[in-house]
Amino acid sequence: MTEVKIHIRPNRNVPIAKFSPDPNIPGGHMAHPQTIKALKKEILTQRINFEDDFRPYTCKKCKEIIDLQFWNLCPFCEEKIN
């Protein structure tokens, strides 16, 4: 089994629900703290073909459309996803 390390550093300048390359960590990324909080942590350890599994969900609170495969909370308003 191969160990994979994922580096995501909080940065409030990155737009919510987006990831940017981290200039300080090769192969690392930056994300808004709210994005990191909302992200399903298990997707970082699983090999999933995300393009084939798009599951749209409209947030009941903010009405943003998100992909359920990525989020435990709405990354835009932090509303719990049912």
Jmol script that loads the backbone (N, CA, C; Angstrom):
load data "model"
ATOM      1  N   MET A   1       0.846  -1.187   0.000  1.00  0.00           N
ATOM      2  CA  MET A   1       0.000   0.000   0.000  1.00  0.00           C
ATOM      3  C   MET A   1       0.887   1.244   0.000  1.00  0.00           C
ATOM      4  N   THR A   2       0.567   2.200  -0.831  1.00  0.00           N
ATOM      5  CA  THR A   2       1.330   3.425  -0.946  1.00  0.00           C
ATOM      6  C   THR A   2       0.709   4.509  -0.077  1.00  0.00           C
ATOM      7  N   GLU A   3       1.556   5.178   0.696  1.00  0.00           N
ATOM      8  CA  GLU A   3       1.071   6.283   1.515  1.00  0.00           C
ATOM      9  C   GLU A   3       1.051   7.548   0.670  1.00  0.00           C
ATOM     10  N   VAL A   4      -0.059   8.260   0.722  1.00  0.00           N
ATOM     11  CA  VAL A   4      -0.203   9.511  -0.015  1.00  0.00           C
ATOM     12  C   VAL A   4      -0.440  10.615   0.997  1.00  0.00           C
ATOM     13  N   LYS A   5       0.340  11.686   0.894  1.00  0.00           N
ATOM     14  CA  LYS A   5       0.160  12.828   1.789  1.00  0.00           C
ATOM     15  C   LYS A   5      -0.465  13.970   1.009  1.00  0.00           C
ATOM     16  N   ILE A   6      -1.525  14.508   1.564  1.00  0.00           N
ATOM     17  CA  ILE A   6      -2.233  15.624   0.964  1.00  0.00           C
ATOM     18  C   ILE A   6      -1.970  16.851   1.831  1.00  0.00           C
ATOM     19  N   HIS A   7      -1.511  17.913   1.215  1.00  0.00           N
ATOM     20  CA  HIS A   7      -1.235  19.147   1.947  1.00  0.00           C
ATOM     21  C   HIS A   7      -2.212  20.216   1.480  1.00  0.00           C
ATOM     22  N   ILE A   8      -3.107  20.628   2.389  1.00  0.00           N
ATOM     23  CA  ILE A   8      -4.040  21.723   2.108  1.00  0.00           C
ATOM     24  C   ILE A   8      -3.870  22.736   3.226  1.00  0.00           C
ATOM     25  N   ARG A   9      -3.395  23.909   2.858  1.00  0.00           N
ATOM     26  CA  ARG A   9      -3.128  24.953   3.840  1.00  0.00           C
ATOM     27  C   ARG A   9      -4.244  25.999   3.793  1.00  0.00           C
ATOM     28  N   PRO A  10      -4.749  26.426   4.966  1.00  0.00           N
ATOM     29  CA  PRO A  10      -5.785  27.459   4.984  1.00  0.00           C
ATOM     30  C   PRO A  10      -5.261  28.796   4.470  1.00  0.00           C
ATOM     31  N   ASN A  11      -6.080  29.461   3.661  1.00  0.00           N
ATOM     32  CA  ASN A  11      -5.748  30.784   3.152  1.00  0.00           C
ATOM     33  C   ASN A  11      -7.063  31.483   2.825  1.00  0.00           C
ATOM     34  N   ARG A  12      -7.368  32.538   3.558  1.00  0.00           N
ATOM     35  CA  ARG A  12      -8.646  33.253   3.394  1.00  0.00           C
ATOM     36  C   ARG A  12      -8.757  34.010   2.069  1.00  0.00           C
ATOM     37  N   ASN A  13      -7.675  34.120   1.316  1.00  0.00           N
ATOM     38  CA  ASN A  13      -7.717  34.814   0.025  1.00  0.00           C
ATOM     39  C   ASN A  13      -8.174  33.912  -1.112  1.00  0.00           C
ATOM     40  N   VAL A  14      -8.262  32.611  -0.878  1.00  0.00           N
ATOM     41  CA  VAL A  14      -8.728  31.679  -1.912  1.00  0.00           C
ATOM     42  C   VAL A  14     -10.261  31.701  -1.885  1.00  0.00           C
ATOM     43  N   PRO A  15     -10.908  31.803  -3.040  1.00  0.00           N
ATOM     44  CA  PRO A  15     -12.379  31.805  -3.061  1.00  0.00           C
ATOM     45  C   PRO A  15     -12.953  30.524  -2.428  1.00  0.00           C
ATOM     46  N   ILE A  16     -14.072  30.669  -1.782  1.00  0.00           N
ATOM     47  CA  ILE A  16     -14.738  29.525  -1.153  1.00  0.00           C
ATOM     48  C   ILE A  16     -15.070  28.479  -2.209  1.00  0.00           C
ATOM     49  N   ALA A  17     -14.887  27.208  -1.826  1.00  0.00           N
ATOM     50  CA  ALA A  17     -15.146  26.031  -2.669  1.00  0.00           C
ATOM     51  C   ALA A  17     -14.134  25.871  -3.801  1.00  0.00           C
ATOM     52  N   LYS A  18     -13.009  26.563  -3.701  1.00  0.00           N
ATOM     53  CA  LYS A  18     -11.935  26.467  -4.700  1.00  0.00           C
ATOM     54  C   LYS A  18     -10.635  26.073  -4.009  1.00  0.00           C
ATOM     55  N   PHE A  19      -9.714  25.537  -4.785  1.00  0.00           N
ATOM     56  CA  PHE A  19      -8.380  25.190  -4.310  1.00  0.00           C
ATOM     57  C   PHE A  19      -7.373  25.848  -5.241  1.00  0.00           C
ATOM     58  N   SER A  20      -6.279  26.327  -4.665  1.00  0.00           N
ATOM     59  CA  SER A  20      -5.209  26.942  -5.441  1.00  0.00           C
ATOM     60  C   SER A  20      -3.906  26.221  -5.126  1.00  0.00           C
ATOM     61  N   PRO A  21      -2.996  26.150  -6.094  1.00  0.00           N
ATOM     62  CA  PRO A  21      -1.679  25.572  -5.806  1.00  0.00           C
ATOM     63  C   PRO A  21      -0.980  26.383  -4.711  1.00  0.00           C
ATOM     64  N   ASP A  22      -0.291  25.705  -3.826  1.00  0.00           N
ATOM     65  CA  ASP A  22       0.432  26.363  -2.748  1.00  0.00           C
ATOM     66  C   ASP A  22       1.853  26.674  -3.223  1.00  0.00           C
ATOM     67  N   PRO A  23       2.228  27.947  -3.299  1.00  0.00           N
ATOM     68  CA  PRO A  23       3.563  28.281  -3.777  1.00  0.00           C
ATOM     69  C   PRO A  23       4.672  27.871  -2.806  1.00  0.00           C
ATOM     70  N   ASN A  24       4.310  27.589  -1.552  1.00  0.00           N
ATOM     71  CA  ASN A  24       5.306  27.231  -0.532  1.00  0.00           C
ATOM     72  C   ASN A  24       5.489  25.733  -0.349  1.00  0.00           C
ATOM     73  N   ILE A  25       4.546  24.925  -0.816  1.00  0.00           N
ATOM     74  CA  ILE A  25       4.614  23.474  -0.640  1.00  0.00           C
ATOM     75  C   ILE A  25       4.429  22.820  -2.007  1.00  0.00           C
ATOM     76  N   PRO A  26       5.490  22.280  -2.585  1.00  0.00           N
ATOM     77  CA  PRO A  26       5.354  21.614  -3.890  1.00  0.00           C
ATOM     78  C   PRO A  26       4.294  20.505  -3.838  1.00  0.00           C
ATOM     79  N   GLY A  27       3.359  20.551  -4.752  1.00  0.00           N
ATOM     80  CA  GLY A  27       2.271  19.573  -4.784  1.00  0.00           C
ATOM     81  C   GLY A  27       1.157  19.861  -3.792  1.00  0.00           C
ATOM     82  N   GLY A  28       1.312  20.894  -2.985  1.00  0.00           N
ATOM     83  CA  GLY A  28       0.295  21.255  -1.996  1.00  0.00           C
ATOM     84  C   GLY A  28      -0.725  22.220  -2.553  1.00  0.00           C
ATOM     85  N   HIS A  29      -1.769  22.430  -1.790  1.00  0.00           N
ATOM     86  CA  HIS A  29      -2.838  23.338  -2.197  1.00  0.00           C
ATOM     87  C   HIS A  29      -3.222  24.247  -1.047  1.00  0.00           C
ATOM     88  N   MET A  30      -3.912  25.313  -1.376  1.00  0.00           N
ATOM     89  CA  MET A  30      -4.476  26.228  -0.391  1.00  0.00           C
ATOM     90  C   MET A  30      -5.986  26.278  -0.614  1.00  0.00           C
ATOM     91  N   ALA A  31      -6.711  26.493   0.467  1.00  0.00           N
ATOM     92  CA  ALA A  31      -8.166  26.620   0.393  1.00  0.00           C
ATOM     93  C   ALA A  31      -8.625  27.505   1.546  1.00  0.00           C
ATOM     94  N   HIS A  32      -9.752  28.149   1.347  1.00  0.00           N
ATOM     95  CA  HIS A  32     -10.365  28.951   2.412  1.00  0.00           C
ATOM     96  C   HIS A  32     -10.676  28.023   3.584  1.00  0.00           C
ATOM     97  N   PRO A  33     -10.511  28.452   4.824  1.00  0.00           N
ATOM     98  CA  PRO A  33     -10.814  27.588   5.976  1.00  0.00           C
ATOM     99  C   PRO A  33     -12.237  27.016   5.958  1.00  0.00           C
ATOM    100  N   GLN A  34     -13.187  27.785   5.465  1.00  0.00           N
ATOM    101  CA  GLN A  34     -14.574  27.309   5.363  1.00  0.00           C
ATOM    102  C   GLN A  34     -14.668  26.150   4.368  1.00  0.00           C
ATOM    103  N   THR A  35     -13.899  26.198   3.304  1.00  0.00           N
ATOM    104  CA  THR A  35     -13.858  25.114   2.320  1.00  0.00           C
ATOM    105  C   THR A  35     -13.283  23.850   2.950  1.00  0.00           C
ATOM    106  N   ILE A  36     -12.202  24.003   3.684  1.00  0.00           N
ATOM    107  CA  ILE A  36     -11.571  22.858   4.337  1.00  0.00           C
ATOM    108  C   ILE A  36     -12.527  22.216   5.336  1.00  0.00           C
ATOM    109  N   LYS A  37     -13.241  23.024   6.079  1.00  0.00           N
ATOM    110  CA  LYS A  37     -14.215  22.516   7.068  1.00  0.00           C
ATOM    111  C   LYS A  37     -15.322  21.721   6.381  1.00  0.00           C
ATOM    112  N   ALA A  38     -15.799  22.197   5.241  1.00  0.00           N
ATOM    113  CA  ALA A  38     -16.926  21.568   4.551  1.00  0.00           C
ATOM    114  C   ALA A  38     -16.542  20.310   3.770  1.00  0.00           C
ATOM    115  N   LEU A  39     -15.270  20.159   3.461  1.00  0.00           N
ATOM    116  CA  LEU A  39     -14.794  19.066   2.613  1.00  0.00           C
ATOM    117  C   LEU A  39     -14.934  17.708   3.294  1.00  0.00           C
ATOM    118  N   LYS A  40     -15.408  16.701   2.549  1.00  0.00           N
ATOM    119  CA  LYS A  40     -15.415  15.327   3.052  1.00  0.00           C
ATOM    120  C   LYS A  40     -13.979  14.844   3.101  1.00  0.00           C
ATOM    121  N   LYS A  41     -13.489  14.542   4.272  1.00  0.00           N
ATOM    122  CA  LYS A  41     -12.080  14.156   4.425  1.00  0.00           C
ATOM    123  C   LYS A  41     -11.788  12.808   3.773  1.00  0.00           C
ATOM    124  N   GLU A  42     -12.769  11.924   3.687  1.00  0.00           N
ATOM    125  CA  GLU A  42     -12.533  10.595   3.115  1.00  0.00           C
ATOM    126  C   GLU A  42     -12.219  10.638   1.620  1.00  0.00           C
ATOM    127  N   ILE A  43     -12.598  11.709   0.926  1.00  0.00           N
ATOM    128  CA  ILE A  43     -12.273  11.761  -0.508  1.00  0.00           C
ATOM    129  C   ILE A  43     -10.781  11.945  -0.739  1.00  0.00           C
ATOM    130  N   LEU A  44     -10.074  12.392   0.283  1.00  0.00           N
ATOM    131  CA  LEU A  44      -8.632  12.583   0.152  1.00  0.00           C
ATOM    132  C   LEU A  44      -7.875  11.264   0.211  1.00  0.00           C
ATOM    133  N   THR A  45      -8.520  10.210   0.680  1.00  0.00           N
ATOM    134  CA  THR A  45      -7.849   8.922   0.844  1.00  0.00           C
ATOM    135  C   THR A  45      -8.385   7.849  -0.093  1.00  0.00           C
ATOM    136  N   GLN A  46      -9.384   8.177  -0.898  1.00  0.00           N
ATOM    137  CA  GLN A  46      -9.978   7.194  -1.797  1.00  0.00           C
ATOM    138  C   GLN A  46      -9.639   7.536  -3.242  1.00  0.00           C
ATOM    139  N   ARG A  47      -9.537   6.520  -4.067  1.00  0.00           N
ATOM    140  CA  ARG A  47      -9.331   6.739  -5.505  1.00  0.00           C
ATOM    141  C   ARG A  47     -10.713   6.703  -6.167  1.00  0.00           C
ATOM    142  N   ILE A  48     -11.190   7.865  -6.541  1.00  0.00           N
ATOM    143  CA  ILE A  48     -12.524   7.996  -7.104  1.00  0.00           C
ATOM    144  C   ILE A  48     -12.415   8.756  -8.417  1.00  0.00           C
ATOM    145  N   ASN A  49     -13.153   8.319  -9.426  1.00  0.00           N
ATOM    146  CA  ASN A  49     -13.237   9.059 -10.676  1.00  0.00           C
ATOM    147  C   ASN A  49     -14.386  10.051 -10.530  1.00  0.00           C
ATOM    148  N   PHE A  50     -14.065  11.263 -10.108  1.00  0.00           N
ATOM    149  CA  PHE A  50     -15.085  12.241  -9.764  1.00  0.00           C
ATOM    150  C   PHE A  50     -15.915  12.703 -10.950  1.00  0.00           C
ATOM    151  N   GLU A  51     -15.344  12.778 -12.123  1.00  0.00           N
ATOM    152  CA  GLU A  51     -16.079  13.268 -13.281  1.00  0.00           C
ATOM    153  C   GLU A  51     -17.285  12.390 -13.611  1.00  0.00           C
ATOM    154  N   ASP A  52     -17.198  11.095 -13.308  1.00  0.00           N
ATOM    155  CA  ASP A  52     -18.287  10.182 -13.627  1.00  0.00           C
ATOM    156  C   ASP A  52     -19.327  10.087 -12.524  1.00  0.00           C
ATOM    157  N   ASP A  53     -19.100  10.758 -11.401  1.00  0.00           N
ATOM    158  CA  ASP A  53     -19.986  10.603 -10.252  1.00  0.00           C
ATOM    159  C   ASP A  53     -20.571  11.928  -9.788  1.00  0.00           C
ATOM    160  N   PHE A  54     -20.771  12.884 -10.690  1.00  0.00           N
ATOM    161  CA  PHE A  54     -21.329  14.179 -10.315  1.00  0.00           C
ATOM    162  C   PHE A  54     -22.718  13.994  -9.729  1.00  0.00           C
ATOM    163  N   ARG A  55     -22.898  14.499  -8.510  1.00  0.00           N
ATOM    164  CA  ARG A  55     -24.186  14.388  -7.819  1.00  0.00           C
ATOM    165  C   ARG A  55     -24.619  15.791  -7.387  1.00  0.00           C
ATOM    166  N   PRO A  56     -25.340  16.501  -8.242  1.00  0.00           N
ATOM    167  CA  PRO A  56     -25.711  17.885  -7.918  1.00  0.00           C
ATOM    168  C   PRO A  56     -26.691  17.956  -6.752  1.00  0.00           C
ATOM    169  N   TYR A  57     -26.526  18.991  -5.957  1.00  0.00           N
ATOM    170  CA  TYR A  57     -27.388  19.246  -4.808  1.00  0.00           C
ATOM    171  C   TYR A  57     -27.545  20.757  -4.692  1.00  0.00           C
ATOM    172  N   THR A  58     -28.764  21.234  -4.548  1.00  0.00           N
ATOM    173  CA  THR A  58     -29.011  22.657  -4.338  1.00  0.00           C
ATOM    174  C   THR A  58     -29.163  22.897  -2.849  1.00  0.00           C
ATOM    175  N   CYS A  59     -28.289  23.724  -2.295  1.00  0.00           N
ATOM    176  CA  CYS A  59     -28.333  24.033  -0.871  1.00  0.00           C
ATOM    177  C   CYS A  59     -29.665  24.687  -0.541  1.00  0.00           C
ATOM    178  N   LYS A  60     -30.287  24.199   0.505  1.00  0.00           N
ATOM    179  CA  LYS A  60     -31.599  24.729   0.903  1.00  0.00           C
ATOM    180  C   LYS A  60     -31.505  26.144   1.460  1.00  0.00           C
ATOM    181  N   LYS A  61     -30.344  26.510   1.995  1.00  0.00           N
ATOM    182  CA  LYS A  61     -30.193  27.828   2.607  1.00  0.00           C
ATOM    183  C   LYS A  61     -29.743  28.892   1.599  1.00  0.00           C
ATOM    184  N   CYS A  62     -28.628  28.629   0.880  1.00  0.00           N
ATOM    185  CA  CYS A  62     -28.071  29.671   0.004  1.00  0.00           C
ATOM    186  C   CYS A  62     -28.367  29.444  -1.479  1.00  0.00           C
ATOM    187  N   LYS A  63     -28.917  28.269  -1.802  1.00  0.00           N
ATOM    188  CA  LYS A  63     -29.324  27.927  -3.171  1.00  0.00           C
ATOM    189  C   LYS A  63     -28.157  27.674  -4.132  1.00  0.00           C
ATOM    190  N   GLU A  64     -26.931  27.597  -3.630  1.00  0.00           N
ATOM    191  CA  GLU A  64     -25.782  27.241  -4.470  1.00  0.00           C
ATOM    192  C   GLU A  64     -25.896  25.769  -4.855  1.00  0.00           C
ATOM    193  N   ILE A  65     -25.492  25.449  -6.064  1.00  0.00           N
ATOM    194  CA  ILE A  65     -25.465  24.054  -6.508  1.00  0.00           C
ATOM    195  C   ILE A  65     -24.064  23.522  -6.248  1.00  0.00           C
ATOM    196  N   ILE A  66     -24.014  22.417  -5.503  1.00  0.00           N
ATOM    197  CA  ILE A  66     -22.733  21.798  -5.158  1.00  0.00           C
ATOM    198  C   ILE A  66     -22.768  20.320  -5.535  1.00  0.00           C
ATOM    199  N   ASP A  67     -21.614  19.702  -5.537  1.00  0.00           N
ATOM    200  CA  ASP A  67     -21.498  18.278  -5.846  1.00  0.00           C
ATOM    201  C   ASP A  67     -21.409  17.508  -4.534  1.00  0.00           C
ATOM    202  N   LEU A  68     -22.394  16.689  -4.254  1.00  0.00           N
ATOM    203  CA  LEU A  68     -22.470  15.968  -2.976  1.00  0.00           C
ATOM    204  C   LEU A  68     -21.274  15.069  -2.698  1.00  0.00           C
ATOM    205  N   GLN A  69     -20.570  14.638  -3.718  1.00  0.00           N
ATOM    206  CA  GLN A  69     -19.454  13.730  -3.487  1.00  0.00           C
ATOM    207  C   GLN A  69     -18.302  14.405  -2.737  1.00  0.00           C
ATOM    208  N   PHE A  70     -18.273  15.734  -2.686  1.00  0.00           N
ATOM    209  CA  PHE A  70     -17.157  16.451  -2.068  1.00  0.00           C
ATOM    210  C   PHE A  70     -17.439  17.026  -0.682  1.00  0.00           C
ATOM    211  N   TRP A  71     -18.710  17.269  -0.350  1.00  0.00           N
ATOM    212  CA  TRP A  71     -19.001  18.127   0.794  1.00  0.00           C
ATOM    213  C   TRP A  71     -19.851  17.467   1.880  1.00  0.00           C
ATOM    214  N   ASN A  72     -19.485  17.735   3.152  1.00  0.00           N
ATOM    215  CA  ASN A  72     -20.309  17.388   4.318  1.00  0.00           C
ATOM    216  C   ASN A  72     -21.241  18.537   4.674  1.00  0.00           C
ATOM    217  N   LEU A  73     -20.772  19.750   4.387  1.00  0.00           N
ATOM    218  CA  LEU A  73     -21.526  20.983   4.614  1.00  0.00           C
ATOM    219  C   LEU A  73     -21.493  21.772   3.315  1.00  0.00           C
ATOM    220  N   CYS A  74     -22.409  22.688   3.158  1.00  0.00           N
ATOM    221  CA  CYS A  74     -22.320  23.586   2.011  1.00  0.00           C
ATOM    222  C   CYS A  74     -21.075  24.445   2.210  1.00  0.00           C
ATOM    223  N   PRO A  75     -20.155  24.459   1.258  1.00  0.00           N
ATOM    224  CA  PRO A  75     -18.942  25.255   1.444  1.00  0.00           C
ATOM    225  C   PRO A  75     -19.205  26.770   1.414  1.00  0.00           C
ATOM    226  N   PHE A  76     -20.339  27.186   0.897  1.00  0.00           N
ATOM    227  CA  PHE A  76     -20.637  28.600   0.779  1.00  0.00           C
ATOM    228  C   PHE A  76     -21.273  29.187   2.044  1.00  0.00           C
ATOM    229  N   CYS A  77     -22.184  28.437   2.676  1.00  0.00           N
ATOM    230  CA  CYS A  77     -22.897  28.966   3.837  1.00  0.00           C
ATOM    231  C   CYS A  77     -22.775  28.081   5.084  1.00  0.00           C
ATOM    232  N   GLU A  78     -22.127  26.938   4.955  1.00  0.00           N
ATOM    233  CA  GLU A  78     -21.903  25.970   6.035  1.00  0.00           C
ATOM    234  C   GLU A  78     -23.183  25.288   6.538  1.00  0.00           C
ATOM    235  N   GLU A  79     -24.230  25.335   5.724  1.00  0.00           N
ATOM    236  CA  GLU A  79     -25.466  24.617   6.062  1.00  0.00           C
ATOM    237  C   GLU A  79     -25.221  23.114   6.001  1.00  0.00           C
ATOM    238  N   LYS A  80     -25.722  22.388   6.968  1.00  0.00           N
ATOM    239  CA  LYS A  80     -25.584  20.926   6.978  1.00  0.00           C
ATOM    240  C   LYS A  80     -26.357  20.347   5.805  1.00  0.00           C
ATOM    241  N   ILE A  81     -25.743  19.384   5.130  1.00  0.00           N
ATOM    242  CA  ILE A  81     -26.380  18.725   4.001  1.00  0.00           C
ATOM    243  C   ILE A  81     -27.149  17.526   4.529  1.00  0.00           C
ATOM    244  N   ASN A  82     -28.404  17.416   4.136  1.00  0.00           N
ATOM    245  CA  ASN A  82     -29.247  16.303   4.619  1.00  0.00           C
ATOM    246  C   ASN A  82     -28.928  15.042   3.888  1.00  0.00           C
TER     247      ASN A  82
END
end "model"
wireframe off; spacefill off
backbone 0.3
color backbone group
